[in-house]
């Protein structure tokens, strides 16, 4: 197993936009390479898709959909 840390700005463009932290841990185990985000900003990571570039978090989204389900009943 080998491991190193990289700044996300050094990653190729498609990967750079998928990771919401400034640094990633790169880990290789048995030929499988994993990128693990490092930092506190992972909790601020916006949802992808229609909410891209927003401040909507997973927790807020789940709370909103929970409220909508209660109103619908």
PQR file of N, CA, C, O and H, with PARSE charges and radii, in Angstrom:
ATOM      1  N   UNK A   1       0.843  -1.175   0.000 -0.4000 1.5000
ATOM      2  CA  UNK A   1       0.000   0.000   0.000 -0.0000 2.0000
ATOM      3  C   UNK A   1       0.889   1.237   0.000  0.5500 1.7000
ATOM      4  O   UNK A   1       1.821   1.345   0.797 -0.5500 1.4000
ATOM      5  N   UNK A   2       0.593   2.158  -0.892 -0.4000 1.5000
ATOM      6  CA  UNK A   2       1.290   3.446  -0.886 -0.0000 2.0000
ATOM      7  C   UNK A   2       0.254   4.556  -0.759  0.5500 1.7000
ATOM      8  O   UNK A   2      -0.910   4.392  -1.125 -0.5500 1.4000
ATOM      9  H   UNK A   2      -0.164   2.071  -1.539  0.4000 1.0000
ATOM     10  N   UNK A   3       0.712   5.697  -0.227 -0.4000 1.5000
ATOM     11  CA  UNK A   3      -0.226   6.785   0.025 -0.0000 2.0000
ATOM     12  C   UNK A   3       0.504   8.112  -0.086  0.5500 1.7000
ATOM     13  O   UNK A   3       1.657   8.227   0.329 -0.5500 1.4000
ATOM     14  H   UNK A   3       1.658   5.830   0.071  0.4000 1.0000
ATOM     15  N   UNK A   4      -0.165   9.121  -0.647 -0.4000 1.5000
ATOM     16  CA  UNK A   4       0.381  10.461  -0.707 -0.0000 2.0000
ATOM     17  C   UNK A   4      -0.751  11.478  -0.684  0.5500 1.7000
ATOM     18  O   UNK A   4      -1.911  11.118  -0.886 -0.5500 1.4000
ATOM     19  H   UNK A   4      -1.102   9.028  -0.984  0.4000 1.0000
ATOM     20  N   UNK A   5      -0.427  12.742  -0.440 -0.4000 1.5000
ATOM     21  CA  UNK A   5      -1.415  13.807  -0.439 -0.0000 2.0000
ATOM     22  C   UNK A   5      -1.149  14.736  -1.609  0.5500 1.7000
ATOM     23  O   UNK A   5      -0.001  15.030  -1.941 -0.5500 1.4000
ATOM     24  H   UNK A   5       0.515  13.034  -0.276  0.4000 1.0000
ATOM     25  N   UNK A   6      -2.248  15.201  -2.240 -0.4000 1.5000
ATOM     26  CA  UNK A   6      -2.149  16.125  -3.372 -0.0000 2.0000
ATOM     27  C   UNK A   6      -3.111  17.281  -3.178  0.5500 1.7000
ATOM     28  O   UNK A   6      -4.140  17.137  -2.518 -0.5500 1.4000
ATOM     29  H   UNK A   6      -3.181  14.962  -1.971  0.4000 1.0000
ATOM     30  N   UNK A   7      -2.773  18.433  -3.757 -0.4000 1.5000
ATOM     31  CA  UNK A   7      -3.732  19.520  -3.865 -0.0000 2.0000
ATOM     32  C   UNK A   7      -4.681  19.169  -5.001  0.5500 1.7000
ATOM     33  O   UNK A   7      -4.245  18.685  -6.046 -0.5500 1.4000
ATOM     34  H   UNK A   7      -1.937  18.549  -4.293  0.4000 1.0000
ATOM     35  N   UNK A   8      -5.965  19.408  -4.809 -0.4000 1.5000
ATOM     36  CA  UNK A   8      -6.932  19.060  -5.855 -0.0000 2.0000
ATOM     37  C   UNK A   8      -6.703  19.869  -7.126  0.5500 1.7000
ATOM     38  O   UNK A   8      -7.106  19.444  -8.208 -0.5500 1.4000
ATOM     39  H   UNK A   8      -6.319  19.801  -3.961  0.4000 1.0000
ATOM     40  N   UNK A   9      -6.061  21.030  -7.010 -0.4000 1.5000
ATOM     41  CA  UNK A   9      -5.792  21.842  -8.202 -0.0000 2.0000
ATOM     42  C   UNK A   9      -4.835  21.153  -9.169  0.5500 1.7000
ATOM     43  O   UNK A   9      -4.744  21.546 -10.332 -0.5500 1.4000
ATOM     44  H   UNK A   9      -5.734  21.376  -6.130  0.4000 1.0000
ATOM     45  N   UNK A  10      -4.119  20.129  -8.702 -0.4000 1.5000
ATOM     46  CA  UNK A  10      -3.195  19.405  -9.573 -0.0000 2.0000
ATOM     47  C   UNK A  10      -3.882  18.249 -10.305  0.5500 1.7000
ATOM     48  O   UNK A  10      -3.270  17.606 -11.157 -0.5500 1.4000
ATOM     49  H   UNK A  10      -4.193  19.810  -7.757  0.4000 1.0000
ATOM     50  N   UNK A  11      -5.140  17.986  -9.980 -0.4000 1.5000
ATOM     51  CA  UNK A  11      -5.872  16.895 -10.617 -0.0000 2.0000
ATOM     52  C   UNK A  11      -6.398  17.321 -11.981  0.5500 1.7000
ATOM     53  O   UNK A  11      -6.567  18.514 -12.232 -0.5500 1.4000
ATOM     54  H   UNK A  11      -5.638  18.509  -9.288  0.4000 1.0000
ATOM     55  N   UNK A  12      -6.659  16.361 -12.866 -0.4000 1.5000
ATOM     56  CA  UNK A  12      -7.284  16.697 -14.146 -0.0000 2.0000
ATOM     57  C   UNK A  12      -8.642  17.371 -13.913  0.5500 1.7000
ATOM     58  O   UNK A  12      -9.309  17.113 -12.911 -0.5500 1.4000
ATOM     59  H   UNK A  12      -6.521  15.392 -12.662  0.4000 1.0000
ATOM     60  N   UNK A  13      -9.037  18.230 -14.841 -0.4000 1.5000
ATOM     61  CA  UNK A  13     -10.250  19.040 -14.718 -0.0000 2.0000
ATOM     62  C   UNK A  13     -11.500  18.259 -14.301  0.5500 1.7000
ATOM     63  O   UNK A  13     -12.198  18.716 -13.395 -0.5500 1.4000
ATOM     64  H   UNK A  13      -8.495  18.440 -15.655  0.4000 1.0000
ATOM     65  N   UNK A  14     -11.826  17.109 -14.904 -0.4000 1.5000
ATOM     66  CA  UNK A  14     -13.047  16.392 -14.491 -0.0000 2.0000
ATOM     67  C   UNK A  14     -13.024  15.964 -13.022  0.5500 1.7000
ATOM     68  O   UNK A  14     -14.054  16.017 -12.351 -0.5500 1.4000
ATOM     69  H   UNK A  14     -11.259  16.738 -15.640  0.4000 1.0000
ATOM     70  N   UNK A  15     -11.880  15.548 -12.526 -0.4000 1.5000
ATOM     71  CA  UNK A  15     -11.772  15.148 -11.124 -0.0000 2.0000
ATOM     72  C   UNK A  15     -11.786  16.353 -10.198  0.5500 1.7000
ATOM     73  O   UNK A  15     -12.370  16.302  -9.115 -0.5500 1.4000
ATOM     74  H   UNK A  15     -11.043  15.506 -13.072  0.4000 1.0000
ATOM     75  N   UNK A  16     -11.148  17.430 -10.619 -0.4000 1.5000
ATOM     76  CA  UNK A  16     -11.081  18.648  -9.813 -0.0000 2.0000
ATOM     77  C   UNK A  16     -12.485  19.134  -9.440  0.5500 1.7000
ATOM     78  O   UNK A  16     -12.709  19.553  -8.304 -0.5500 1.4000
ATOM     79  H   UNK A  16     -10.674  17.471 -11.499  0.4000 1.0000
ATOM     80  N   UNK A  17     -13.422  19.082 -10.373 -0.4000 1.5000
ATOM     81  CA  UNK A  17     -14.781  19.576 -10.122 -0.0000 2.0000
ATOM     82  C   UNK A  17     -15.620  18.625  -9.282  0.5500 1.7000
ATOM     83  O   UNK A  17     -16.664  19.029  -8.769 -0.5500 1.4000
ATOM     84  H   UNK A  17     -13.240  18.741 -11.295  0.4000 1.0000
ATOM     85  N   UNK A  18     -15.203  17.392  -9.127 -0.4000 1.5000
ATOM     86  CA  UNK A  18     -15.954  16.420  -8.329 -0.0000 2.0000
ATOM     87  C   UNK A  18     -15.592  16.448  -6.853  0.5500 1.7000
ATOM     88  O   UNK A  18     -16.343  15.940  -6.020 -0.5500 1.4000
ATOM     89  H   UNK A  18     -14.355  17.063  -9.543  0.4000 1.0000
ATOM     90  N   UNK A  19     -14.447  17.038  -6.520 -0.4000 1.5000
ATOM     91  CA  UNK A  19     -13.953  16.993  -5.145 -0.0000 2.0000
ATOM     92  C   UNK A  19     -14.056  18.379  -4.527  0.5500 1.7000
ATOM     93  O   UNK A  19     -13.572  19.359  -5.095 -0.5500 1.4000
ATOM     94  H   UNK A  19     -13.837  17.451  -7.196  0.4000 1.0000
ATOM     95  N   UNK A  20     -14.695  18.457  -3.354 -0.4000 1.5000
ATOM     96  CA  UNK A  20     -14.995  19.744  -2.714 -0.0000 2.0000
ATOM     97  C   UNK A  20     -13.984  20.157  -1.653  0.5500 1.7000
ATOM     98  O   UNK A  20     -14.257  21.066  -0.869 -0.5500 1.4000
ATOM     99  H   UNK A  20     -15.089  17.662  -2.894  0.4000 1.0000
ATOM    100  N   UNK A  21     -12.852  19.525  -1.613 -0.4000 1.5000
ATOM    101  CA  UNK A  21     -11.832  19.895  -0.637 -0.0000 2.0000
ATOM    102  C   UNK A  21     -10.591  20.370  -1.373  0.5500 1.7000
ATOM    103  O   UNK A  21     -10.455  20.163  -2.579 -0.5500 1.4000
ATOM    104  H   UNK A  21     -12.630  18.787  -2.250  0.4000 1.0000
ATOM    105  N   UNK A  22      -9.686  21.007  -0.639 -0.4000 1.5000
ATOM    106  CA  UNK A  22      -8.459  21.499  -1.254 -0.0000 2.0000
ATOM    107  C   UNK A  22      -7.403  20.412  -1.423  0.5500 1.7000
ATOM    108  O   UNK A  22      -6.521  20.526  -2.274 -0.5500 1.4000
ATOM    109  H   UNK A  22      -9.796  21.175   0.340  0.4000 1.0000
ATOM    110  N   UNK A  23      -7.492  19.359  -0.612 -0.4000 1.5000
ATOM    111  CA  UNK A  23      -6.497  18.289  -0.662 -0.0000 2.0000
ATOM    112  C   UNK A  23      -7.185  16.926  -0.719  0.5500 1.7000
ATOM    113  O   UNK A  23      -8.299  16.754  -0.223 -0.5500 1.4000
ATOM    114  H   UNK A  23      -8.208  19.267   0.080  0.4000 1.0000
ATOM    115  N   UNK A  24      -6.508  15.973  -1.327 -0.4000 1.5000
ATOM    116  CA  UNK A  24      -6.971  14.590  -1.358 -0.0000 2.0000
ATOM    117  C   UNK A  24      -5.844  13.667  -0.948  0.5500 1.7000
ATOM    118  O   UNK A  24      -4.670  13.955  -1.178 -0.5500 1.4000
ATOM    119  H   UNK A  24      -5.603  16.112  -1.730  0.4000 1.0000
ATOM    120  N   UNK A  25      -6.212  12.566  -0.347 -0.4000 1.5000
ATOM    121  CA  UNK A  25      -5.264  11.499  -0.042 -0.0000 2.0000
ATOM    122  C   UNK A  25      -5.392  10.495  -1.186  0.5500 1.7000
ATOM    123  O   UNK A  25      -6.493  10.037  -1.493 -0.5500 1.4000
ATOM    124  H   UNK A  25      -7.166  12.332  -0.161  0.4000 1.0000
ATOM    125  N   UNK A  26      -4.296  10.160  -1.801 -0.4000 1.5000
ATOM    126  CA  UNK A  26      -4.265   9.173  -2.882 -0.0000 2.0000
ATOM    127  C   UNK A  26      -3.717   7.896  -2.289  0.5500 1.7000
ATOM    128  O   UNK A  26      -2.595   7.867  -1.784 -0.5500 1.4000
ATOM    129  H   UNK A  26      -3.402  10.531  -1.553  0.4000 1.0000
ATOM    130  N   UNK A  27      -4.514   6.833  -2.350 -0.4000 1.5000
ATOM    131  CA  UNK A  27      -4.137   5.566  -1.726 -0.0000 2.0000
ATOM    132  C   UNK A  27      -4.218   4.465  -2.782  0.5500 1.7000
ATOM    133  O   UNK A  27      -5.194   4.375  -3.526 -0.5500 1.4000
ATOM    134  H   UNK A  27      -5.426   6.857  -2.761  0.4000 1.0000
ATOM    135  N   UNK A  28      -3.180   3.629  -2.837 -0.4000 1.5000
ATOM    136  CA  UNK A  28      -3.158   2.490  -3.754 -0.0000 2.0000
ATOM    137  C   UNK A  28      -3.082   1.216  -2.929  0.5500 1.7000
ATOM    138  O   UNK A  28      -2.160   1.018  -2.138 -0.5500 1.4000
ATOM    139  H   UNK A  28      -2.386   3.702  -2.233  0.4000 1.0000
ATOM    140  N   UNK A  29      -4.076   0.358  -3.133 -0.4000 1.5000
ATOM    141  CA  UNK A  29      -4.111  -0.939  -2.455 -0.0000 2.0000
ATOM    142  C   UNK A  29      -4.444  -1.997  -3.504  0.5500 1.7000
ATOM    143  O   UNK A  29      -5.513  -1.960  -4.112 -0.5500 1.4000
ATOM    144  H   UNK A  29      -4.825   0.519  -3.776  0.4000 1.0000
ATOM    145  N   UNK A  30      -3.539  -2.924  -3.709 -0.4000 1.5000
ATOM    146  CA  UNK A  30      -3.726  -4.028  -4.669 -0.0000 2.0000
ATOM    147  C   UNK A  30      -4.131  -3.533  -6.055  0.5500 1.7000
ATOM    148  O   UNK A  30      -5.006  -4.119  -6.692 -0.5500 1.4000
ATOM    149  H   UNK A  30      -2.671  -2.954  -3.215  0.4000 1.0000
ATOM    150  N   UNK A  31      -3.502  -2.464  -6.520 -0.4000 1.5000
ATOM    151  CA  UNK A  31      -3.767  -1.953  -7.856 -0.0000 2.0000
ATOM    152  C   UNK A  31      -4.972  -1.037  -7.966  0.5500 1.7000
ATOM    153  O   UNK A  31      -5.241  -0.509  -9.045 -0.5500 1.4000
ATOM    154  H   UNK A  31      -2.791  -1.988  -6.003  0.4000 1.0000
ATOM    155  N   UNK A  32      -5.713  -0.832  -6.868 -0.4000 1.5000
ATOM    156  CA  UNK A  32      -6.870   0.060  -6.874 -0.0000 2.0000
ATOM    157  C   UNK A  32      -6.447   1.403  -6.290  0.5500 1.7000
ATOM    158  O   UNK A  32      -5.942   1.467  -5.169 -0.5500 1.4000
ATOM    159  H   UNK A  32      -5.494  -1.261  -5.992  0.4000 1.0000
ATOM    160  N   UNK A  33      -6.655   2.472  -7.051 -0.4000 1.5000
ATOM    161  CA  UNK A  33      -6.281   3.811  -6.603 -0.0000 2.0000
ATOM    162  C   UNK A  33      -7.535   4.538  -6.135  0.5500 1.7000
ATOM    163  O   UNK A  33      -8.521   4.638  -6.865 -0.5500 1.4000
ATOM    164  H   UNK A  33      -7.065   2.419  -7.962  0.4000 1.0000
ATOM    165  N   UNK A  34      -7.478   5.048  -4.889 -0.4000 1.5000
ATOM    166  CA  UNK A  34      -8.605   5.757  -4.297 -0.0000 2.0000
ATOM    167  C   UNK A  34      -8.205   7.193  -4.006  0.5500 1.7000
ATOM    168  O   UNK A  34      -7.086   7.456  -3.565 -0.5500 1.4000
ATOM    169  H   UNK A  34      -6.676   4.967  -4.297  0.4000 1.0000
ATOM    170  N   UNK A  35      -9.134   8.134  -4.257 -0.4000 1.5000
ATOM    171  CA  UNK A  35      -8.948   9.535  -3.895 -0.0000 2.0000
ATOM    172  C   UNK A  35      -9.870   9.819  -2.717  0.5500 1.7000
ATOM    173  O   UNK A  35     -11.087   9.676  -2.834 -0.5500 1.4000
ATOM    174  H   UNK A  35     -10.043   7.921  -4.615  0.4000 1.0000
ATOM    175  N   UNK A  36      -9.304  10.218  -1.586 -0.4000 1.5000
ATOM    176  CA  UNK A  36     -10.074  10.455  -0.364 -0.0000 2.0000
ATOM    177  C   UNK A  36      -9.964  11.931  -0.015  0.5500 1.7000
ATOM    178  O   UNK A  36      -8.873  12.407   0.299 -0.5500 1.4000
ATOM    179  H   UNK A  36      -8.315  10.334  -1.491  0.4000 1.0000
ATOM    180  N   UNK A  37     -11.084  12.674  -0.063 -0.4000 1.5000
ATOM    181  CA  UNK A  37     -11.031  14.101   0.274 -0.0000 2.0000
ATOM    182  C   UNK A  37     -10.554  14.314   1.704  0.5500 1.7000
ATOM    183  O   UNK A  37     -10.913  13.559   2.607 -0.5500 1.4000
ATOM    184  H   UNK A  37     -11.970  12.287  -0.318  0.4000 1.0000
ATOM    185  N   UNK A  38      -9.741  15.348   1.901 -0.4000 1.5000
ATOM    186  CA  UNK A  38      -9.216  15.695   3.226 -0.0000 2.0000
ATOM    187  C   UNK A  38      -9.632  17.123   3.543  0.5500 1.7000
ATOM    188  O   UNK A  38      -9.441  18.022   2.724 -0.5500 1.4000
ATOM    189  H   UNK A  38      -9.449  15.961   1.167  0.4000 1.0000
ATOM    190  N   UNK A  39     -10.195  17.337   4.713 -0.4000 1.5000
ATOM    191  CA  UNK A  39     -10.506  18.692   5.142 -0.0000 2.0000
ATOM    192  C   UNK A  39     -11.921  18.831   5.650  0.5500 1.7000
ATOM    193  O   UNK A  39     -12.757  17.947   5.462 -0.5500 1.4000
ATOM    194  H   UNK A  39     -10.351  16.607   5.378  0.4000 1.0000
ATOM    195  N   UNK A  40     -12.181  19.959   6.299 -0.4000 1.5000
ATOM    196  CA  UNK A  40     -13.486  20.240   6.877 -0.0000 2.0000
ATOM    197  C   UNK A  40     -14.525  20.623   5.834  0.5500 1.7000
ATOM    198  O   UNK A  40     -15.723  20.493   6.086 -0.5500 1.4000
ATOM    199  H   UNK A  40     -11.502  20.677   6.452  0.4000 1.0000
ATOM    200  N   UNK A  41     -14.095  21.091   4.673 -0.4000 1.5000
ATOM    201  CA  UNK A  41     -15.060  21.592   3.702 -0.0000 2.0000
ATOM    202  C   UNK A  41     -15.903  20.488   3.067  0.5500 1.7000
ATOM    203  O   UNK A  41     -16.824  20.789   2.308 -0.5500 1.4000
ATOM    204  H   UNK A  41     -13.122  21.197   4.469  0.4000 1.0000
ATOM    205  N   UNK A  42     -15.616  19.227   3.354 -0.4000 1.5000
ATOM    206  CA  UNK A  42     -16.425  18.143   2.794 -0.0000 2.0000
ATOM    207  C   UNK A  42     -17.875  18.241   3.252  0.5500 1.7000
ATOM    208  O   UNK A  42     -18.780  17.848   2.515 -0.5500 1.4000
ATOM    209  H   UNK A  42     -14.868  18.982   3.970  0.4000 1.0000
ATOM    210  N   UNK A  43     -18.116  18.768   4.476 -0.4000 1.5000
ATOM    211  CA  UNK A  43     -19.486  18.911   4.950 -0.0000 2.0000
ATOM    212  C   UNK A  43     -20.214  20.036   4.228  0.5500 1.7000
ATOM    213  O   UNK A  43     -21.444  20.084   4.249 -0.5500 1.4000
ATOM    214  H   UNK A  43     -17.381  19.087   5.074  0.4000 1.0000
ATOM    215  N   UNK A  44     -19.464  20.959   3.578 -0.4000 1.5000
ATOM    216  CA  UNK A  44     -20.069  22.055   2.834 -0.0000 2.0000
ATOM    217  C   UNK A  44     -20.241  21.725   1.353  0.5500 1.7000
ATOM    218  O   UNK A  44     -20.664  22.577   0.573 -0.5500 1.4000
ATOM    219  H   UNK A  44     -18.465  20.920   3.560  0.4000 1.0000
ATOM    220  N   UNK A  45     -19.921  20.517   0.971 -0.4000 1.5000
ATOM    221  CA  UNK A  45     -19.969  20.123  -0.430 -0.0000 2.0000
ATOM    222  C   UNK A  45     -21.395  20.196  -0.958  0.5500 1.7000
ATOM    223  O   UNK A  45     -22.274  19.525  -0.418 -0.5500 1.4000
ATOM    224  H   UNK A  45     -19.577  19.824   1.605  0.4000 1.0000
ATOM    225  N   UNK A  46     -21.655  20.992  -2.001 -0.4000 1.5000
ATOM    226  CA  UNK A  46     -23.012  21.087  -2.528 -0.0000 2.0000
ATOM    227  C   UNK A  46     -23.406  19.827  -3.273  0.5500 1.7000
ATOM    228  O   UNK A  46     -22.549  19.080  -3.745 -0.5500 1.4000
ATOM    229  H   UNK A  46     -20.940  21.537  -2.440  0.4000 1.0000
ATOM    230  N   UNK A  47     -24.694  19.595  -3.376 -0.4000 1.5000
ATOM    231  CA  UNK A  47     -25.185  18.481  -4.174 -0.0000 2.0000
ATOM    232  C   UNK A  47     -24.886  18.753  -5.639  0.5500 1.7000
ATOM    233  O   UNK A  47     -24.788  19.911  -6.045 -0.5500 1.4000
ATOM    234  H   UNK A  47     -25.391  20.202  -2.993  0.4000 1.0000
ATOM    235  N   UNK A  48     -24.743  17.728  -6.417 -0.4000 1.5000
ATOM    236  CA  UNK A  48     -24.477  17.883  -7.849 -0.0000 2.0000
ATOM    237  C   UNK A  48     -25.807  17.933  -8.603  0.5500 1.7000
ATOM    238  O   UNK A  48     -26.873  17.783  -8.006 -0.5500 1.4000
ATOM    239  H   UNK A  48     -24.822  16.787  -6.088  0.4000 1.0000
ATOM    240  N   UNK A  49     -25.735  18.142  -9.906 -0.4000 1.5000
ATOM    241  CA  UNK A  49     -26.954  18.185 -10.707 -0.0000 2.0000
ATOM    242  C   UNK A  49     -27.579  19.561 -10.665  0.5500 1.7000
ATOM    243  O   UNK A  49     -26.889  20.560 -10.867 -0.5500 1.4000
ATOM    244  H   UNK A  49     -24.869  18.264 -10.391  0.4000 1.0000
ATOM    245  N   UNK A  50     -28.896  19.632 -10.403 -0.4000 1.5000
ATOM    246  CA  UNK A  50     -29.592  20.914 -10.456 -0.0000 2.0000
ATOM    247  C   UNK A  50     -29.145  21.864  -9.352  0.5500 1.7000
ATOM    248  O   UNK A  50     -29.355  23.071  -9.466 -0.5500 1.4000
ATOM    249  H   UNK A  50     -29.456  18.820 -10.239  0.4000 1.0000
ATOM    250  N   UNK A  51     -28.540  21.355  -8.297 -0.4000 1.5000
ATOM    251  CA  UNK A  51     -28.097  22.196  -7.192 -0.0000 2.0000
ATOM    252  C   UNK A  51     -26.607  22.515  -7.271  0.5500 1.7000
ATOM    253  O   UNK A  51     -26.031  22.994  -6.294 -0.5500 1.4000
ATOM    254  H   UNK A  51     -28.370  20.374  -8.204  0.4000 1.0000
ATOM    255  N   UNK A  52     -25.983  22.262  -8.392 -0.4000 1.5000
ATOM    256  CA  UNK A  52     -24.549  22.529  -8.514 -0.0000 2.0000
ATOM    257  C   UNK A  52     -24.264  23.994  -8.231  0.5500 1.7000
ATOM    258  O   UNK A  52     -25.040  24.871  -8.611 -0.5500 1.4000
ATOM    259  H   UNK A  52     -26.451  21.873  -9.185  0.4000 1.0000
ATOM    260  N   UNK A  53     -23.168  24.252  -7.574 -0.4000 1.5000
ATOM    261  CA  UNK A  53     -22.716  25.598  -7.200 -0.0000 2.0000
ATOM    262  C   UNK A  53     -23.644  26.290  -6.214  0.5500 1.7000
ATOM    263  O   UNK A  53     -23.621  27.517  -6.115 -0.5500 1.4000
ATOM    264  H   UNK A  53     -22.537  23.540  -7.265  0.4000 1.0000
ATOM    265  N   UNK A  54     -24.453  25.545  -5.489 -0.4000 1.5000
ATOM    266  CA  UNK A  54     -25.308  26.144  -4.459 -0.0000 2.0000
ATOM    267  C   UNK A  54     -24.763  25.775  -3.089  0.5500 1.7000
ATOM    268  O   UNK A  54     -23.800  25.014  -2.990 -0.5500 1.4000
ATOM    269  H   UNK A  54     -24.472  24.548  -5.570  0.4000 1.0000
ATOM    270  N   UNK A  55     -25.363  26.304  -2.038 -0.4000 1.5000
ATOM    271  CA  UNK A  55     -24.961  25.988  -0.675 -0.0000 2.0000
ATOM    272  C   UNK A  55     -25.861  24.909  -0.080  0.5500 1.7000
ATOM    273  O   UNK A  55     -25.829  24.683   1.130 -0.5500 1.4000
ATOM    274  H   UNK A  55     -26.145  26.922  -2.118  0.4000 1.0000
ATOM    275  N   UNK A  56     -26.657  24.243  -0.903 -0.4000 1.5000
ATOM    276  CA  UNK A  56     -27.555  23.195  -0.435 -0.0000 2.0000
ATOM    277  C   UNK A  56     -26.749  21.955  -0.082  0.5500 1.7000
ATOM    278  O   UNK A  56     -26.076  21.381  -0.937 -0.5500 1.4000
ATOM    279  H   UNK A  56     -26.683  24.426  -1.885  0.4000 1.0000
ATOM    280  N   UNK A  57     -26.819  21.546   1.176 -0.4000 1.5000
ATOM    281  CA  UNK A  57     -26.098  20.360   1.627 -0.0000 2.0000
ATOM    282  C   UNK A  57     -27.041  19.166   1.631  0.5500 1.7000
ATOM    283  O   UNK A  57     -28.254  19.322   1.495 -0.5500 1.4000
ATOM    284  H   UNK A  57     -27.367  22.013   1.871  0.4000 1.0000
ATOM    285  N   UNK A  58     -26.485  17.994   1.785 -0.4000 1.5000
ATOM    286  CA  UNK A  58     -27.290  16.779   1.849 -0.0000 2.0000
ATOM    287  C   UNK A  58     -28.258  16.851   3.028  0.5500 1.7000
ATOM    288  O   UNK A  58     -29.427  16.488   2.899 -0.5500 1.4000
ATOM    289  H   UNK A  58     -25.499  17.868   1.895  0.4000 1.0000
ATOM    290  N   UNK A  59     -27.767  17.324   4.184 -0.4000 1.5000
ATOM    291  CA  UNK A  59     -28.622  17.429   5.369 -0.0000 2.0000
ATOM    292  C   UNK A  59     -29.802  18.363   5.120  0.5500 1.7000
ATOM    293  O   UNK A  59     -30.931  18.045   5.494 -0.5500 1.4000
ATOM    294  H   UNK A  59     -26.817  17.619   4.289  0.4000 1.0000
ATOM    295  N   UNK A  60     -29.553  19.508   4.494 -0.4000 1.5000
ATOM    296  CA  UNK A  60     -30.644  20.442   4.197 -0.0000 2.0000
ATOM    297  C   UNK A  60     -31.633  19.839   3.207  0.5500 1.7000
ATOM    298  O   UNK A  60     -32.845  19.998   3.355 -0.5500 1.4000
ATOM    299  H   UNK A  60     -28.636  19.766   4.190  0.4000 1.0000
ATOM    300  N   UNK A  61     -31.110  19.145   2.192 -0.4000 1.5000
ATOM    301  CA  UNK A  61     -31.980  18.508   1.209 -0.0000 2.0000
ATOM    302  C   UNK A  61     -32.880  17.467   1.871  0.5500 1.7000
ATOM    303  O   UNK A  61     -34.081  17.420   1.603 -0.5500 1.4000
ATOM    304  H   UNK A  61     -30.126  19.016   2.071  0.4000 1.0000
ATOM    305  N   UNK A  62     -32.301  16.636   2.733 -0.4000 1.5000
ATOM    306  CA  UNK A  62     -33.096  15.615   3.413 -0.0000 2.0000
ATOM    307  C   UNK A  62     -34.144  16.245   4.326  0.5500 1.7000
ATOM    308  O   UNK A  62     -35.262  15.738   4.422 -0.5500 1.4000
ATOM    309  H   UNK A  62     -31.325  16.675   2.951  0.4000 1.0000
ATOM    310  N   UNK A  63     -33.799  17.337   4.992 -0.4000 1.5000
ATOM    311  CA  UNK A  63     -34.769  18.023   5.850 -0.0000 2.0000
ATOM    312  C   UNK A  63     -35.911  18.595   5.005  0.5500 1.7000
ATOM    313  O   UNK A  63     -37.075  18.518   5.397 -0.5500 1.4000
ATOM    314  H   UNK A  63     -32.891  17.748   4.914  0.4000 1.0000
ATOM    315  N   UNK A  64     -35.579  19.161   3.857 -0.4000 1.5000
ATOM    316  CA  UNK A  64     -36.618  19.728   2.980 -0.0000 2.0000
ATOM    317  C   UNK A  64     -37.556  18.647   2.465  0.5500 1.7000
ATOM    318  O   UNK A  64     -38.775  18.823   2.475 -0.5500 1.4000
ATOM    319  H   UNK A  64     -34.634  19.223   3.538  0.4000 1.0000
ATOM    320  N   UNK A  65     -36.995  17.534   2.018 -0.4000 1.5000
ATOM    321  CA  UNK A  65     -37.852  16.481   1.473 -0.0000 2.0000
ATOM    322  C   UNK A  65     -38.673  15.829   2.571  0.5500 1.7000
ATOM    323  O   UNK A  65     -39.794  15.388   2.317 -0.5500 1.4000
ATOM    324  H   UNK A  65     -36.005  17.392   2.010  0.4000 1.0000
ATOM    325  N   UNK A  66     -38.146  15.757   3.781 -0.4000 1.5000
ATOM    326  CA  UNK A  66     -38.893  15.222   4.905 -0.0000 2.0000
ATOM    327  C   UNK A  66     -40.108  16.116   5.200  0.5500 1.7000
ATOM    328  O   UNK A  66     -41.206  15.614   5.437 -0.5500 1.4000
ATOM    329  H   UNK A  66     -37.235  16.116   3.988  0.4000 1.0000
ATOM    330  N   UNK A  67     -39.904  17.442   5.185 -0.4000 1.5000
ATOM    331  CA  UNK A  67     -40.999  18.387   5.408 -0.0000 2.0000
ATOM    332  C   UNK A  67     -42.064  18.255   4.327  0.5500 1.7000
ATOM    333  O   UNK A  67     -43.257  18.307   4.626 -0.5500 1.4000
ATOM    334  H   UNK A  67     -39.012  17.850   4.992  0.4000 1.0000
ATOM    335  N   UNK A  68     -41.644  18.083   3.068 -0.4000 1.5000
ATOM    336  CA  UNK A  68     -42.600  17.943   1.966 -0.0000 2.0000
ATOM    337  C   UNK A  68     -43.427  16.663   2.130  0.5500 1.7000
ATOM    338  O   UNK A  68     -44.624  16.660   1.841 -0.5500 1.4000
ATOM    339  H   UNK A  68     -40.675  18.041   2.825  0.4000 1.0000
ATOM    340  N   UNK A  69     -42.804  15.591   2.585 -0.4000 1.5000
ATOM    341  CA  UNK A  69     -43.536  14.338   2.777 -0.0000 2.0000
ATOM    342  C   UNK A  69     -44.577  14.465   3.876  0.5500 1.7000
ATOM    343  O   UNK A  69     -45.674  13.917   3.765 -0.5500 1.4000
ATOM    344  H   UNK A  69     -41.832  15.594   2.820  0.4000 1.0000
ATOM    345  N   UNK A  70     -44.231  15.196   4.949 -0.4000 1.5000
ATOM    346  CA  UNK A  70     -45.186  15.386   6.055 -0.0000 2.0000
ATOM    347  C   UNK A  70     -46.369  16.230   5.617  0.5500 1.7000
ATOM    348  O   UNK A  70     -47.501  15.960   6.019 -0.5500 1.4000
ATOM    349  H   UNK A  70     -43.340  15.641   5.039  0.4000 1.0000
ATOM    350  N   UNK A  71     -46.129  17.246   4.802 -0.4000 1.5000
ATOM    351  CA  UNK A  71     -47.208  18.126   4.328 -0.0000 2.0000
ATOM    352  C   UNK A  71     -48.125  17.349   3.390  0.5500 1.7000
ATOM    353  O   UNK A  71     -49.334  17.578   3.380 -0.5500 1.4000
ATOM    354  H   UNK A  71     -45.210  17.466   4.475  0.4000 1.0000
ATOM    355  N   UNK A  72     -47.567  16.438   2.604 -0.4000 1.5000
ATOM    356  CA  UNK A  72     -48.343  15.671   1.625 -0.0000 2.0000
ATOM    357  C   UNK A  72     -49.286  14.669   2.263  0.5500 1.7000
ATOM    358  O   UNK A  72     -50.258  14.277   1.618 -0.5500 1.4000
ATOM    359  H   UNK A  72     -46.585  16.252   2.612  0.4000 1.0000
ATOM    360  N   UNK A  73     -49.056  14.238   3.480 -0.4000 1.5000
ATOM    361  CA  UNK A  73     -49.892  13.227   4.137 -0.0000 2.0000
ATOM    362  C   UNK A  73     -51.119  13.808   4.760  0.5500 1.7000
ATOM    363  O   UNK A  73     -51.918  13.079   5.348 -0.5500 1.4000
ATOM    364  H   UNK A  73     -48.266  14.557   4.004  0.4000 1.0000
TER
END
